[in-house]
């Protein structure tokens, strides 16, 4: 992986595993908290019922209503989507 960003792995039943490199920001918004994850962010694990945006210069992914688990560690962000609405 290039060290200029975050590697993102997204898994759901519809599309299987998708991977994206050099992501600059991941925004997680729920009713309880709002996170902005960038390179070298602390290790974190959680469950989200809300929205997630994943962005860099070329990629702009948005999951406006999602139930998922996420984990961020060593500049690798994993997202396992349970349900999209």
C-alpha positions, 0 to 999 in steps of 0.5 A: 500500500502507498503510504499517502492515505488509508486503505479501505476494505468494504464488505457487503453481501451484494458486492462482496469485498471491495478495496480502495487505496489512498483514501484521505478521509472517512466521515462516520455520522450517527445519532450519538457521535461524529468521527472524521478518520484520517491517516494515522488515526488511533485504532478504533472499532465500533458499530454504526447506524447512520451514514459513512462517506469515504473520499479522496481526489478520485473516489467519493463513496457515500452510504447515507443509511447504513448499519455496519461494523467498522475497524480502523488500525494501522491505516487500514479501515474495514467496513462490514455492512449488515444493511443498507437502506 
